[in-house]
Amino acid sequence: MNNDENMSRVSRKKSPKKRMKTWKKVTLWIIAIIVILFGVGAFAAYRNVSNVANKIYQSSGAKSMRNADDALNSNKPISLLFMGTDTDFGGRSYKGRTDSMMVVTLNPKTETTTMVSIPRDMKVNLPDFPQYSPSKINAAYTYGGVKEAINAVESHFSIPIDYYVTLSLGGLKKAIDQVGGVDVVSPLTFDYQGEHYTKGVEEHMDGTKAMWFSNMRYQDPQGDYGRQARQRLVLTALIRKAISYKTVVNTGFLDSISKNLKTDLTMGDMTKLALNYRGTNKNVKNDYAHGTNDNEYGVSFQDVSGAEQQRISKVINDSLR
């Protein structure tokens, strides 16, 4: 699993075992998010879902670049920032950091979902914490919570973030198993944590297998970027599975998700997403912000150039038209 980044500008080199542990949640927070956003509103009992929605709602406090509610009410394209945190991992009680960051846009007009991964080590200047800049973008959440994470993404990519979803480690493995697993074609042949994956072969993965599929890094020729690509493969499969998932989600399952999930989507917002944005899974586009290795004062960063930031800005803003 991933490197457990420290919460300051000084990075410590962790053991491979600890680096792997950080990524245990990567796939699993995605399934919980998708179930909540696309499945719950359409298929679960309204009363149970409403109770969960009240528990998980939390305003971001970030500055709005546009009126997100107007866009949602008019069935216009919207953007969401998905963040996976390690807050409750390994007995931690502190806030943690966003080890996974992905901007997802939903365009009902073109029936397209666009997913763009952001390197967790991307070097940024934090808008509200210049004293800690430059810093890694995953530290924005550590210093200023969801608000700073959103502000950092909007600032560096010149894109609007309409809503956010964060999910910590909690009972996420159970969530992926709850929907019966996912079907994914592996881009590589590899063995990892007792699981085997064959290139070009579609495999039905339960929570454990999908988790390790998303975790593996060191055997991938593309390193963390290859891992991001596998995460997007899982996310695509999960969107399609969750939208067609017919089983009513039980209260116990929803309660387990509510302990790990925070979002500024209301119950009404979730219902609109479930009813009016379900067609966006027909076309799925994947991308990621490319960076290069950069070391500054002994800290390892991913340097995403200005030109690349502009490219990502165009990809996301075009998907919102």
C-alpha positions in Angstrom: 0.0 0.0 0.0 0.9 3.6 -0.2 3.4 5.7 1.6 1.9 7.0 4.8 2.7 10.7 4.1 3.5 12.8 7.2 1.5 15.9 7.9 4.3 18.4 7.4 6.7 19.3 4.6 9.2 16.8 5.9 8.7 13.3 4.5 9.8 10.1 6.2 10.6 7.0 4.3 8.3 4.2 5.4 8.6 0.5 5.0 6.9 -1.2 2.0 4.4 -2.8 4.4 3.2 0.5 5.7 3.2 2.0 2.3 0.9 -0.8 1.2 -1.5 -0.3 4.1 -2.3 3.3 3.2 -3.9 2.1 -0.1 -6.1 -0.5 1.5 -9.0 1.8 1.1 -8.5 3.1 -2.4 -10.9 0.8 -4.2 -13.3 0.5 -1.3 -14.1 4.1 -0.7 -15.1 4.4 -4.3 -17.7 1.6 -4.0 -19.3 3.2 -1.0 -19.5 6.6 -2.8 -21.0 5.1 -5.9 -23.6 3.1 -3.9 -24.6 6.2 -2.0 -24.7 8.6 -5.0 -26.3 6.3 -7.6 -27.9 3.3 -5.9 -29.3 4.5 -2.6 -31.5 7.3 -3.9 -33.1 5.0 -6.5 -33.4 1.7 -4.7 -33.3 2.0 -0.9 -36.1 2.8 1.4 -36.4 6.6 1.6 -36.7 6.8 5.3 -33.5 4.8 5.9 -31.6 6.7 3.3 -32.8 10.1 4.7 -31.5 9.2 8.1 -28.1 8.3 6.7 -28.1 11.5 4.5 -28.5 13.6 7.7 -25.6 11.8 9.3 -23.2 12.2 6.5 -24.0 15.7 5.4 -21.2 18.3 6.2 -20.8 21.6 4.4 -17.4 22.1 2.8 -17.0 25.8 3.7 -15.2 26.3 0.4 -15.7 29.3 -1.9 -18.2 28.4 -4.7 -17.1 29.2 -8.2 -20.6 28.8 -9.4 -24.1 27.8 -8.1 -23.9 24.1 -7.9 -27.5 23.7 -6.8 -28.8 25.5 -9.9 -26.8 23.2 -12.1 -28.1 20.1 -10.4 -31.7 21.3 -10.4 -31.4 22.0 -14.1 -29.8 18.6 -14.9 -26.7 20.3 -16.1 -23.2 18.8 -15.9 -21.7 18.8 -12.3 -18.4 18.0 -10.8 -17.5 16.1 -7.7 -14.2 15.8 -5.8 -13.7 12.3 -4.4 -11.2 12.0 -1.6 -10.1 8.9 0.2 -8.6 9.5 3.7 -6.7 7.4 6.2 -8.3 9.1 9.2 -9.3 5.9 11.0 -6.6 3.6 9.7 -4.4 1.7 12.1 -5.9 3.2 15.2 -5.2 6.8 14.1 -7.5 9.4 15.6 -6.0 12.5 13.8 -7.5 13.9 10.6 -5.1 12.1 8.2 -4.6 13.1 4.6 -6.2 12.5 1.2 -4.2 9.6 -0.3 -6.6 9.4 -3.2 -8.0 12.4 -5.1 -10.2 12.2 -8.2 -12.3 14.8 -10.0 -15.4 13.2 -11.5 -17.8 15.1 -13.8 -21.3 13.8 -14.8 -22.8 15.1 -18.0 -26.3 13.9 -18.6 -26.5 15.7 -21.9 -23.6 13.7 -23.5 -24.3 10.8 -21.2 -20.6 10.9 -20.1 -18.7 10.4 -16.9 -15.2 11.9 -16.9 -12.7 10.8 -14.2 -9.4 12.6 -13.7 -6.9 11.4 -11.1 -4.7 13.9 -9.3 -1.3 12.8 -8.0 -1.3 12.8 -4.2 2.3 14.1 -4.3 1.6 17.0 -6.6 3.5 20.1 -5.6 1.2 23.0 -4.8 1.0 26.3 -3.0 -1.8 26.0 -0.5 -4.2 29.0 -0.8 -4.8 29.5 2.9 -1.5 28.1 4.3 1.4 29.9 2.5 3.6 29.1 5.5 3.4 25.4 4.6 3.9 26.0 0.9 5.1 24.4 -1.3 3.4 21.3 -0.1 1.9 18.1 -1.4 -1.7 18.4 -2.4 -2.8 15.6 -0.1 -1.6 17.8 2.8 -4.3 20.4 2.0 -6.9 18.2 3.8 -4.5 17.8 6.8 -4.1 21.6 7.3 -7.5 22.9 6.3 -9.8 20.0 5.8 -12.2 19.6 2.9 -12.3 23.4 2.4 -8.6 23.7 1.7 -8.5 20.5 -0.4 -11.2 22.0 -2.7 -9.6 25.4 -2.8 -6.3 23.9 -3.8 -7.8 21.8 -6.6 -9.9 24.8 -7.9 -6.9 27.2 -7.7 -4.4 25.0 -9.5 -6.7 23.7 -12.2 -9.1 26.6 -12.6 -12.1 24.3 -12.4 -15.3 24.4 -10.3 -15.9 21.8 -7.7 -19.6 21.6 -7.1 -19.7 18.9 -4.5 -17.3 16.6 -2.6 -17.3 13.2 -1.0 -14.7 11.9 1.5 -14.5 8.4 2.8 -12.1 6.9 5.3 -11.0 3.3 5.7 -13.8 2.0 8.0 -15.9 -0.9 6.8 -15.3 -0.4 3.1 -14.3 -3.9 2.2 -17.8 -5.0 3.2 -19.2 -2.3 0.9 -17.7 -3.7 -2.2 -18.8 -7.2 -1.3 -22.3 -5.8 -0.6 -22.8 -5.1 -4.4 -21.6 -8.6 -5.3 -18.1 -7.6 -6.6 -17.1 -6.1 -9.9 -15.9 -7.3 -13.3 -12.5 -5.9 -14.4 -10.0 -6.6 -17.2 -6.5 -6.4 -15.8 -3.9 -4.5 -17.9 -1.1 -6.6 -16.4 -0.3 -10.1 -15.3 0.8 -10.1 -11.7 0.5 -11.8 -8.3 -0.1 -9.8 -5.2 -1.0 -10.6 -1.6 -2.0 -14.1 -2.6 -4.1 -13.0 -5.6 -3.4 -13.7 -9.3 -4.4 -11.4 -12.1 -4.0 -12.2 -15.9 -3.6 -9.5 -18.5 -6.5 -9.2 -20.9 -8.8 -11.5 -19.0 -12.0 -10.2 -17.4 -12.2 -11.3 -13.8 -15.0 -11.1 -11.2 -13.4 -9.6 -8.2 -14.7 -9.6 -4.7 -13.8 -6.9 -2.1 -10.4 -8.5 -1.3 -9.3 -9.1 -4.8 -10.4 -5.7 -6.1 -8.7 -4.1 -3.1 -5.3 -5.7 -3.9 -5.8 -5.0 -7.6 -6.0 -1.3 -6.9 -3.2 -1.4 -4.3 -0.3 -2.9 -6.2 2.4 -0.4 -7.2 5.9 -1.7 -7.3 5.3 -4.4 -10.0 3.7 -1.8 -12.3 6.1 -0.4 -14.9 4.2 2.9 -14.6 4.4 3.0 -10.8 1.7 5.1 -9.1 0.3 6.3 -12.4 -0.4 2.6 -13.4 -2.1 2.2 -10.0 -4.2 5.2 -10.7 -5.3 3.7 -14.0 -6.3 0.5 -12.3 -8.3 2.5 -9.7 -10.2 4.1 -12.6 -10.9 0.7 -14.1 -12.5 -0.3 -10.8 -14.4 2.9 -10.5 -15.8 2.5 -14.0 -17.0 -1.1 -13.2 -18.5 0.1 -9.9 -20.5 2.8 -11.5 -22.0 0.4 -13.9 -22.7 -2.2 -11.2 -24.1 0.2 -8.7 -26.5 1.8 -11.2 -28.0 -1.6 -12.1 -27.9 -2.9 -8.6 -31.5 -4.0 -7.6 -31.1 -5.2 -4.0 -32.5 -2.9 -1.4 -29.6 -1.6 0.8 -30.3 -2.5 4.4 -30.2 -0.2 7.3 -27.1 -1.9 8.9 -25.1 -1.5 5.7 -26.1 2.2 5.4 -25.2 2.9 9.0 -21.8 1.3 8.5 -21.2 3.6 5.5 -22.4 6.7 7.3 -19.6 6.3 9.9 -17.0 6.7 7.2 -18.6 9.0 4.6 -18.9 12.8 4.5 -20.4 14.9 1.7 -22.2 18.2 1.1 -24.8 16.4 -1.0 -28.2 16.5 0.6 -30.8 13.7 0.4 -32.6 15.7 -2.3 -29.3 16.0 -4.2 -28.6 12.3 -4.0 -32.1 11.5 -5.3 -31.6 13.8 -8.2 -28.3 12.2 -9.1 -29.8 8.7 -8.9 -32.8 9.6 -11.0 -31.4 12.1 -13.5 -27.7 11.3 -13.9 -27.9 7.5 -14.3 -27.3 7.7 -18.0 -23.9 9.2 -17.5 -22.4 5.8 -17.2 -22.9 5.0 -20.9 -19.6 6.7 -21.8 -16.7 6.8 -19.4 -13.5 8.9 -20.1 -10.4 8.5 -18.0 -7.4 10.8 -17.6 -4.8 11.9 -15.0 -2.6 14.8 -14.3 0.9 13.9 -15.5 3.8 14.9 -13.3 7.6 14.6 -13.1 9.8 13.7 -10.2 11.0 16.7 -8.2 12.9 16.9 -5.0 13.0 20.1 -2.9 14.7 20.2 0.5 14.7 16.4 0.6 11.0 16.2 0.0 9.8 14.2 -3.1 7.1 15.8 -5.2 5.3 15.3 -8.5 5.7 18.5 -10.4 2.7 19.1 -12.7 3.7 21.7 -15.2 1.6 24.8 -15.9 0.9 23.4 -19.4 -0.3 20.2 -17.9 -2.5 22.0 -15.4 -4.0 23.9 -18.3 -4.7 20.7 -20.2 -6.5 19.1 -17.3 -8.4 22.3 -16.8 -9.6 22.1 -20.4 -10.5 18.4 -20.1 -12.7 19.1 -17.0 -14.2 22.4 -18.1 -15.1 20.9 -21.5 -16.8 18.0 -19.8 -19.0 20.5 -17.9 -20.4 22.1 -21.1 
